[in-house]
Each structure stands twice: as C-alpha cells, then as structure tokens.
C-alpha cells in the first residue's frame, strides 16, 4: 500500500522553510528602506558616503598613546591609537576583574564572618551604583587629589603616585628581556601541552599514571619563575631632579578607568562565582573531606572545576559588558576608540561613517570574546558517551 503524501500546508519542514524565507524577505525590505532613506538624505545634503576622510590630517593631539602619534598623522592613525588604548583596557581589565571576582566570590562563602561581610559589602556597593558615578569618584576624588608630580607619593616596589598618574616597575626594552619572555612563553605552552597529555593518561590508566609528566611540569614551572624574576631586566622608577625617571608611566585617566571597570565587573563576577560554587552538590564537599582533602584543596581540585561549567556562560556576558563599558572612558577624558571616533566626527561631520566604525569595532571585540569563551566552555564540559 502506497504511503500518502503529507500536504505541503501540513509539512513541518516546508512550513519552517517558508517561515525563514518570510523573515529573510522582511529583513531585506527593512534594510532596503533604510539604505534608500540614507541615499536620499545624502543627496539632499550634498554628501557622499565613504571613508576617504581617514587619510586627512587629524590636527588634534592624543595625550595617552602607546604607539607613535602626532597631530599631523591622518585620522586613520588616530583611530588606531584609540584601538590600542581600548584593547589594553579590555585585556588587562578582563584578567584583573576575573581575579578580583574569584577572590570576592569565594570570600562570600567563607566561614570567617568578617571576611564574608566585607566581601558582601563590596559586591553590593559596586553592583548597585552606576559605573559612570564610580569612575567620576575614582578619578576626581582619587587620582586628581594625589600630590603633584614634583612631590609624588612613593609606594613599595618603586611605585610613584601623583595626580599625573603612576610610575611602576617594568621590564626594560632589551635583548635580555626578549629572551626571557621567549623562555616564559615556551615554558607556558609546553606546560599546557604536557598537562593535557598527563590528564589523558590519568584518565585512561588511572590516577597514579603520568608521574613522569609531573616532574617535567615542576621543572618547567621553576624555569619560568626564574626567567620571570631574574631573566627580565626590570627597570625601577627613581625620583631625581624633581621628576620620576625609568619604569612605566600610566596616566591617571587610564588608571581610573581600569580600576573602575575591574571593581565594577569584579563585583558581578563574584556573584557568578558564588552561584557556580553553590551549584555543586554538598556531597562533593563531603566526599572531598572523606578523602582527607583540606578545604583549599577541595575547592581547587574538586568543587571549582565543576562550578566552572556553570560559571562560563554568564562570565561571557560579563566580559562583553566590560568591553562595552570601556566606552565610558569619555567621561574621564581617556582617549579610547569611542572618544577618538567622536572627536573625528566633530571635525569631519561624517556621522554615519563614524558610527558604523564604532559599531563594527565593538561588535568585533564582543564576537572574539564570545568565540573564545564558547571554545573554552566546550573544553571544560563533560564528554558524555
């Protein structure tokens, strides 16, 4: 007996395909209308769409830059300075915010009443106040109230603070430093590869397997630490003749923005960490104690790796928020990509082109963060058979 064909209006696959075609058609129509309106308005105003203006001289200075720049450079060079300024805030901010969030999140679950309350106060204070207000407070009431550069405040490890910014210990640009960095990176890569092999061997042959890898990992760690401490040619700042010489100078605007983003995002990450740890069943703690593990080892070896699978998706959102919140740098006059772009907009009147560049830049940054975190999420997930 021949099977009866399902009518198209009842075929689920056909209906889904039609739905997708309709949605795509609607999107195309909307984009066409927007493009037509933009074209009409450009012709009415006598404007031309294009990015050729990026080759014109910028004619404005940027006080905070890590690559060479002068006002005679083109707008494209100014945007590149903004990109580097934003990236150094985002990258270092993600690292520091993660460390602060992990410490604060674990502290919120501490048995010590004082530690728990201090962590709770920090989290509630920074999570429930606007970030821009925090940046104003850190910049205006913090860095700008420090002593002048002629009388800096000296801290340990050769750190000098003034209302101009910070001068900190930093490796000098030399062949010795480059060699030490190469050794550190090589030790790190080799350690990660060997650790993955060790885990696979332990999974296949049991917990006592892979002891030879453990000795190699210890040796790589020792070499990397020695290269970090003694291989790098550290340059200590010194105060001479009314000014600080040597080390790395960090402006007060960059420092205020970095501190504000780290403290604000770290408070949210702390809640993510706390929720992830509490999602691990109590039986895991009890099993760790039955094996004789101390609390810190149980947290590091048993509980935290399991909590990580729950923490990574919301962490992705927090990292993306940090990247987008970095645009608030304009509030404290830090020359990030957003502020440089709007300075260019004020000089050229190229609103549409500048806004498109801003959207593309932040979209690219957040897509990279999402892809990286999704890859990491897949690596830590349990592999079911």
N, C-alpha and C positions, 0 to 999 in steps of 0.2 A: 504493500500500500504506500503510495507516494506521500511524502510529507507535505503538508500545506505550508505555503509561503506566508511569512508574517507580513501584514500590510505595512507599508512604509510609515504611516502615521502612528503605528504601534511598535515599530522597531526602535529599541532604545539607542542603538548605535547611530542610526540615522538621525534621531532627534538631537543627540549630543552634537553631531557634526553640524546640523543646521543651526543649533544654538551658538556654536563657536563662530560660524560664518556671519551670523547676525551681529554678534558682539564686535567682530573684527570690522564689519562694514560700518557700524556706528562709530567706532574709534577713528576710522579713516575719514568719515564725514566730518567729525568734530575737528580733527587736525586740519582738514582741508579748509574749513571755515576760518579757523584761527590763522592759517597761513595766508588766506585771501585777505582777511582784515588787516593783517600786518603789512602785506604788499600794498594795499590801497592807502593805508595811512603813511607809509614810507613815501609813496609817490606824491601824496598830497603835501607832505612836509619837505619834499625835495631831498630826501635822504636815500643813501644806498647802504644795503646790508653788506658787511664784510669785516674782515679782521686785519686789513692792511694798516690800520692806525697803530697796530702794535709795533711797527717799525719806526714810528716817530719818536723823537727825543722825549723822555719823561719830564724833565725840567722840575723835578721835585726830589728832595732828599729822603732817605730812609735811615733813621738813626741806628736801628738794630738789624744787622745783616751778618751772615756767616760766609757769604761769597762776595767777591769784589763787586762794588756798585758805586756809581756816581750819577749825579743828575743828568749828565749828558747821554747816559745809556738809554736805549729805547724802552717803551712801555713793556715789551715782552720780557726784558731783563728785570724790570721792576716786579712783574708778576712772578718770575722765577724766584726772586728774593722772598716774596710772600709765601710761595710754596714751601721753600726750605724752612722759613720761620714757623709755619704752621705744622709741618711734619715733625720738627724737633720738639714741639709742644705735645703733639699727639702721641708719638712713640714713647717718649720718656714719661708722659702722663699716664699712659696705659700701664707701664711697668710699675711705677710707684703707686698708682691707685690700687693695683692688684695686691701689692704687698700690704698697703695700709688696710685694705678691705679684709684680707685674710686674717691679719692680726686682730683687727677690731671684731670681726665675726666670731673668731674663736674665743676672744675675751668676753663676748656677751654670754657665752655658755660656761664661763669659769666658775669654779666653786668659791673663789675669793669674792666676797661681797663688794669690796671697794673697787676691784678691777672690773667687775661686771657693771657696776653703776657708772663708773667713768666712761666705759665703752658705750653704754646706753645713752648717756648724756651727749656724747659726741655724735652718735648716729642720729638721734632725734633733733639735735640742734642744726646739723648741716643738711639733713633731709627735708626739713620743714621751713627753711628760709630760702629766698631767691638767690640763685647763684650770682647774678649781677650785683646784688647788695653785698654779698660776701667778697666779691672782687674789689668793689669800692672800699670796703672796710680794710682788707688786707693791704691794698695799695696806698690809700690815703692815710689811714691811721697806723699803718705798719711801716712800710718801706720809706715813705716820704717823711716820717718822723724820726728816722735814724740820723746819726750825726753826719755832717758834711764830709765830702771826700778828703778834705785836709785833716780831719780828725776821725778816722774810721774806727769802728768798734772791732777789736781783734778777738777772734774765737780760736779754739784749738785747731790743729792741723793746718795752720797758716791761712785761715779764712778771715777775710776782712769784709765788714758790712758798712755800708753808707747809704745815704739817700740816692746815690747814683746807681747802686746795685751791689753785687757781690763779686769778690775775687777769691777763687777757690784753687785748691791743689789740682794740677792737671798734667798729664804726660806731655813732655816737650816733643816737637816735631823733629825726630831724628831717626837715623838708621837703626839705632838700638831699639827704639820704641816700635818701629815697624816689625823688626824681627821678633820681639816679644809678643806683639799682637798676633803674628802669624802662628807662633807656638801655642798661644792660648786658644785660638780658633781651631787649630789642628787637634789639640787635646780634647776640645769640646765635641767636635764632630766624631772623632774616634771613640770617645766615651759613649756617645749616644748610640753609635752603631753596635759597639760591643755589648752595651746594656740590653739592646733589643735581642741580640743573639743569646745572651745569657737567659733572658726571660723565656725564650722559646725552648731552650734546652731544659730549663727547670720545669716547664710545662709538660714536656714530653717524657723526661726521665726522672722527675721528682725534685723535691726541694733541695737535696744535697748536691745536685749536679751543677756544673758551671762554676766550681770553686776557682778554677784557673783564671776565668774571666774576672773574678772579684779582685784578685791580686793585681791584674793589669789595670783595672779601673782605679784602684787605690794609687798605683804608680802614676797614672795619667793625672789624677787629681792633685797629687803632690807637685808634679812638674808644672801644671797650670797655675797653681797657687804661687809657687816660687817665681814663675815668669811674671805674674801679676804684681807681686810685692817688690821683687828685686830686678826684674828684667826691664820693666818700663822705666824710662828716665823721667821721674816725677819732677815737676818744676814747682817749687814752693814760692808763693807770693811773699813779697817783702815790702815794708814801708820805708821809703827813703826819699829825702828831699821833698817832703810834703805830698807824695803820691805813692800809689801802690804799683810795684813792678813785678812782672812774672805771673805765672799761673793763668787761669782762665777768667776772663771778665764776663759776668752775666748781668744784664741790665735789670733794673728794678721792675720794669714793666713785664719782662719775661718771667722773672721770679714770682711776681704776684699772680700772674695768670696761671703758672704751673702749680703753685701752692693751692690756689683756689680750686682748680679743676681736680687736683689729686684729693683734697679733703672732701670736696662735694661728691665726686664719683666714688671715692672710697667708702663713704657712708652707705651708699646704695649697694655697693659690692659686699659690704659687711652683712647686710640683710640677706643677700643671696647666699653667702657662705653659711650663715646661721641656719637658713632654711634647708640648705643642702645637707648639712650635718645632722639636723634633726630628722631628715627624711630616712636616714639609715636606722634600721630597726635596733631596738635595745639589745636584742640577742647578740648582735655583732660585738657590742661592748663587753657583754658578759662572756662571750667566747674568747675575746682577747685577754680578759682578766684570768680566765681559766687556764690559758696558755702561759700565764706569768708575765705578760707584757705590761710595762708601765703605761701610764696614761698618755704620755707624749708619743711613745712608740705605737700604741694602739691607734692614736689619732693619725699618725703619719703613714702607717703601713696598712691599716685595716679600714678605718672609717673614712678618712679624707678621699682615698681613691674611689670609694663607692659613691661618696657625695659628689664627686667631680662630674659624674654622669648627669646629675640633676642640675648642677650649677652652670654648665657651659652654655645652654641656650639663653638664659637670662643675662649671663655675662656678655654675650654677643651684643645684646641691646645696650648694655651699659657702656661698652667700648664705643659703639656707634654714637651714643649720646655724647660721650666725651669729645669725639671728633667734631660733632656739630656744635657743641657748646663752646669749642675753641673760638668760634666766630665772635663771641662776646669780648674778644680782645680789644675791639674798637672802643669799648667803654673805658679802658685804661690806657689808650693810645699806644698799644703794641701793634707793630706793623705786620700783621698776619695777612694771609691771602685775601680775606674779606675786606679789611681796611684798605689795602693797597688797590684792590679792584675798584672800590668806590671812590678812591682818590682819582683813579684814572677816569672813572665815569664823570666825575665833576669837571675834569679838564677837557674831555672829548665829547661829552654828551651822548656817547654810544651806550645807551641804557640796555637795549636788548642784547647786544653782543656781550656786554659785561655780565649781565645776569645769567646768560647761557654759560659763560665760562665758570661762574661761581657754582651753578648747579652741576655742571659736568665734573668739576673738581671734587666737591663733597660727595657726589654720587659715586665717583670712582673710589675714593677713600673708603666709603662705607661698604662698597661691594668687595673690596680687597679684605676688609676686616671680616665680613660675613663668610667669604670663601675660606679664609684661614681658620676661622673658628669652626666652620662646618667640617673641614678636614680633621681638625683636632677632635671634634666630637665623635666622628666616625672611628678614630683611633682608640678612644677610651671606652667605647660602647662594648657591651658583652656580645661575643660572637656566638649566636645560637646555632645549633646543628639541625 
